[in-house]
Amino acid sequence: MDNIEILKLVAIIFLFFFLVLCSSFLSCSELSLAASRKFKIQGQLDNDDKIQKILALKDSPGDYFAAVQIGLNLVAIIAGAIGQDVISPHVTPFITSIIENEEIASICSSIISVLIITSIFIVFADLIPKKVAISNPEKVAQYIINPMLIVVKFLKPFIVLFDGLATVILKIFNANNEINEELTTDDIYAVVNAGAEAGLLVTEEQYLFGHIFNLKEDSVTSMMTHRDHIDFYSEDTPIEDVINSFDENLHQRAPIYKDEIDNIIGFVDIKKLLHLYIKEGNTFNLTDKRIFQPVLLIPDTLLLYEVLDCFKKNGDDFAIILNEYGLVVGVITLKDVMSIVMGDLVTYDDDYIVKRDESSWIISGATPYKDVLRLLEIEDDGCEYYETLSGLIMFLARRVPKIADQIIFHGFLFEIVSMEQHRIKQVLVTKK
């Protein structure tokens, strides 16, 4: 082999590995942009110009990925042709020494050459660069963005041609080629769970994130106190009568009505009433401005996050809920709304749920059924036919139940232990 042939061989080998390097760069570029996340790009990168370029490509990556694919295929074709010329002449003599038939030996040497070239590309031009890119895609994107923009500009005519052909073919088959990057609640849940698994969020933080979206899913009636469990007072009710009813009234606020219960005109703060009664005795009435306050009225169609917004706008933490006919259906407080987020961190005045032991509870029939499902770790089926545990049991029984009736639901035995007329008062829940 003379010097010219040696130089030619060296040049071909150099060109082959240069093509491997180009393919490696393109593979790394493809995955780094695809795997990079917008919030991490904005948080990690210091170069504002590069940030804007990367974000622009994230929003419209069509030309970028088209350039990558054109480049990868072009490099692979050239490298395959060159590699065959480099490797095959050195493999053929070895195969010929084993296989006497020259045609079979030539085929075998070609197959071996292809396998060697493919192996080199898989390891050095695909697996290694993609592992590097996936380890820190945002940082890698910072380094490759400017060179890749030059590649995109250089290949623009080919991109327009091939992208146009692809678009026409997709339209012929009525296929959707639009990218949907809309962030969903499930995406956020996945991020929160991943953060918890990685140890970035403690259990309490995961609980808060996991339940805060319930504010946008649950209706106000799911967390309200029903009117049957509220003491209403006429504006003419003597103060002493109100005081005497305190052994039954466990609420901090008492709605005041005029003429009929569904005509609520305001409410009184029980603590203020007691303080004033101790100081002045029975010398004032329920509409005294020192204890009487206007009440916020809200429809029963609101979701909990809308209730929270109403409280914020009006500076209130107590509201009366009305249905479409203007009838009072219940009351809700800021504590009720926050309980869906804070869970056990919020204390209640009413003992709706009493734990007997590790596997049984006495639960009031008026308890919101979603609270019961959360307690028992049962998945919510999103049923809209009931709001309370009592409603759930009646729905499952398909009739008006009676004392000692039992229902098995998701591995739990629900037994009615107390009723008030036709209303379920208490339920014993036991894990089967």
N, C-alpha and C positions, 0 to 999 in steps of 0.2 A: 504494500500500500504506500503510494508516494505521498509527498507532503500536501499536494493539492487535495487528494482524497481525504487525508487526515483533517485538514482544515474544513473541508466540506462536511465531514462527519461531526466535527466539533460544533460547527455552526448549526447543523440540523438538531443536534442534541440540545444546544443552548436555546434554540427557537422552541423546541418541544417543551422544555421546562419553563420557558417564558410564557408559553400558552397555558401551562398548568397553573402558573402564578396568576395569570389573567382570569382564568376560570375560578380560581380560589377567591380572588377579589370580588368577582361578580356574585358568587354564591354567598359570600359574607355580606355583601351589600343588600342582597335580596332579603335575607332573613333579619338583618339588623333593623331595616325599616318596617318589616311586617310585624316583628315582635316588640318594637319600641312602643311605649305608652305615653300618651300626650302629657299626662300630669307629671310623669317622671322626667320627660324631656324638659319641661319648663322648670322643674325643680333642680335638675342636675347640671344643665349646661349653662356656661357663663357667657358664651358668645351669642349676643342677641341676633346677629345676622344669620348664623347657622340655625338658631332656633326657628326663626321665621321660615327658612328654606325647608327644614325638616317637617314642620307643621303643615306647610303648603303641600308637600309631597304626600303627607298622611291624608290630607283632605282630597287630593286628586292624584292617586298613585299610578294611573293607567299608563302614561308614557314611561314612567320609571321602570315598572315591571316588564313592559314590552321591550325596553332597551336591554334589560337584564337577560330576558329569554333569547332575544336575537343574538346578543353577545355570547351567551353560553353555547347555543347551537352552532354558531359560526366557529368558535374556538374548538369545540368538540370535533367538528368535521375536519378542520385543518390539522389538529393534533393527531387525529386518527390516521390521516393520510401520511403525515410526516413520521409518526411513530412506527407505522408499518414498515416504512423504508429503513428506519434505524434498527429496529429489533429483528425483523424477519431474516435478513442476511446472516445474522449471528446465530439464529436459532436453527435455520435450515440445515447446516452441516451436521449439527448434533442429532437432529431428527433423522437425517439420511443415514447416519451411522447405525441407527437402530432399526429403521424401516427401509428396506431396499427399494420398494416401489416409490419412484420419484413423485408421482402424482399425489399419492396418499401422504407422503412426507411433506409436500408443499402445503396441502390442506391443513395438516396438523400444525405446521409452523405458523401458518396464518392464524389458526385458532389460538395458539399459545401467545402470539403477538397481541392479538385483540384482548385476551385475558390480562396480560401484563399491563397494557395501556389502560384498560378499564379499571384495574386494581389501583394503579397510580392515581387516576382521576377520582375514584371513589374516596380514597384515603386523603390525598393531599388537596384535591380541588372541591371536595364536597363535605366529608365528615369533619375534618379538622377546622376549616373556616366556619362551618355552621355551629360547631361547639363553641368556638371563640365568640361568634356573634350572639348566640343565645345567652351566654354568661353575663353579658352587659350590653344589650342591644342599643341602649340610648347613647352610651359612650362610643361604641363602634360607629354608630350613625354620624356622630360628630366628625369623625375622621374621614369617612368615605363620601360625605355629601357633596363636596365641591368637585372631586374627580368624577363622580357619577353624573353630575349635572353636565359636565363636558361630554361624557359618553352619550348622554341623552340627546344633547344638541347635535352631536356628530351623526347619530343614527336616526335623526328626526325623519328624513324622507322615508326610510324603511318602516319606521314606527307608524307613520300616517298610512302607508300602503297596507301593512299587515293588520293594523287595528281596524281600518276600514273594511277589509275583507271579513275579519272576525265579526264585526258589528252586523254586516249584511247577513252572514250565515246565522247569527243568533236571531235576527229579526225573521228570517225565513222559518225558523223553528219556534218562533214566538217565545224565546227564552229571555228571562229577565237578567240583565247584566249590571243592574244598579247595586252599589255597595250600601248596605244598611249598617251604620255604625252607631245607631241610637242606643244610648245607655239605658238599660232596663233595671227594675228592682232586683231581678234575679242576678244580674251582673254585680250589683253592689253587695248582695248577700254572699256571693261567691268570694268577693274580695275580703269581706269581713271574716268569713270562715277561714280563708287562707291566712289572713293576718293572725287569727287565733291559733291556728295550727303551727304557725311559725314562731309563736310566742310574743308577737308584737302587741297583742291585745289580751288583757286579762279576762277572766270569765264574766265579770260584771260589765266590762266595756262591750264585749260581744253581745251580752244580753240586751244592753241599751240599744245598740245599733240594730240588732235583730228585731226589736219590737217597735222601734220608732215609726216604721212604715205602716204599722197597724193603724196609726192615726188617719191614714189616707184610705184605709180599707173598711174600718168599722164605723157603723152609724152611731148617732148620739143615743139612740134607744138601747144599744147594746150595753151601755155603761150607766144609764140613768137609774135613779131610784124611782120605782113605780109609785103612782099616786096613792095606792092602797097602803103604802108604808110611810106616808107623810101625814103629819097633823096640820090641817089647815084651820085658820081662825078667822072668824068674821071680825070686821073692824069694830064691832060693838061688843065683842067678847070682853068681860071684866078681867082685869089683870090677875085677880086671885084665881079665877078659873084656869087661866093659862098656867099659873104657877103650880096649881094642883095637878095638872096633866103632865108635869115634867117627869114623873116616874115612868111614863110610857114614851115620851118624846125624847129620842136620843139624838136629834139633829141640832146643829148649832144655829140654824136659821128656820124661821117659821113663816110660810107664805100667808099673806093677809088678803081676804077677798071681800067683796061688797055684794050683798044680796045672794050670790051663789058662788060655789067653789070655782067654777070655770071663768069667773070674772075677777082675776087676780089683779090687785092694785099695788102690791108691794110686798115687802117682807120685813120682819124684825129680827135683830140679832139677839139671841137668847142671853148671851153674856152681858150685853149692854142693858137688857131688860132687868136682869137680876141685880146688877149694880145699882140701877136707878130705883128699883123696888126697895132695896136695903136702905138707901138714902132717904127716899121720899114716901115709901109705903104705897098705898093704893090711891095715889093722887093724880095719876096720868092715865092715858088710854093708849091703845096700840098704834094709833096714827101720830103719836107724839114725834116730832121731827128729830128728837134726840136718839130715838131707837128705830124709827121707821125709815126705810129706804125704798126708792123705786126699784122695780125688778126688771131684769133683762128677759124678754120673751123671744124664744127661738123656735123654728119649726122642727118637727121630728124627722125631716128629710136630710138634715145636715150630717156631714161626716165629722169625725172627732177633730180633725185638723181645722175644719171650718169653725167649730165651736171654740177652739183655742184662739183662733183669729178674732172671733167675736169678743171673747174675754179681754184680749189685748186692746182692741179698738175702744171698748166701752169702759175699761178699767174695772171690770167686775170679775168675780170668781164664783158666781152663783146665777143660775138661770132656770126659768120655768119653760118646759117643753110643751108645745101645743101641736095638735094634729091638724089635718086639713079642714076639720069642722070647727076649729077654734076651741076644742076641748082640751083640758089639761091632762097630759098623759104621764108626767113625771117631772123630776128636777134633776139637774146635774151640776156638779161643782168642779172647780179646777182640780181638786184632789182626785175626783173620779177620772178625769181626762188623763192626768199624769200617771195614774196607777197602771195604765196599760203600757207605759214606757218603763216606769220605775219598779213595777211589780211589788215585791215584798218590802221594798224600801219605803213605800207609802203606807202609813198606818190608817186603819179604818175605825170609825166609831161603832159600826155594826159588825157583830161577829157572824158574818154570813157563812164562813167556813170554819169548822172546829175539828181539829185533828184528834182522833181517838188514839191511834197508834200508827205504826209505819205503813199499814195497808188499809186503813179505813178512816172515813171522815163523816161527820154530820154536816150536811150542807143545806142551807135555806133554799126553798124552791124559787125564791126571787133572785137568786144569784145569777148574774149574766152567764149564759152558757159558755161563752168564750173563756171566762175566768176558770170555769170547771175544766174545760178542755186543756187549758194551759197547765192547771194543777196536775191533771192526770197524764199529761204529755200525750194527748190524743190529737191527731191532725185534724184541723178544722176543714169541714167539707163545704163551707161557705153557704150553708142553707139560709134562706131568707124567711122561712115560715115561723120562726120562733126567736125569742131574744133571751129567755131565761132557762134555767134548769127545768123548771116546771113545764115550760113549753116544749123542751126537748123530749121529756118523758111522755107527754101527751101525744107528741108527734110519733114517737116510736110505738106507743101502745095503741094508737089509732082509736082511742076512746077516752072517756073521762075516768081516770084511775081512782082507786080507793086504797085505804090503809092496808098494808101488808102486800100490795102488788109488787112484783119483782120483774125487772127487765135487765137482761145482760147486754152490755154495749161495750165493744172493743176490749173485752177481757175484764170488765168491771161489772159487779152486781149492784144495781140501783134498787133499793127497797124503800117504799114510802112508809115513814114511821109516824107522820103527823099531817093532818089536814084541817083546814078551816073552811067549813061548808064544802064547796067543790074545788077549793084552791089548795094545791100542794104546799104545805108549810115547811116540812123538813124531810130530807132524804138521807138514808144511810147508804154510803157508797163504800163497797168493799172490793179489794183486788182479788180476782179469782186465782 
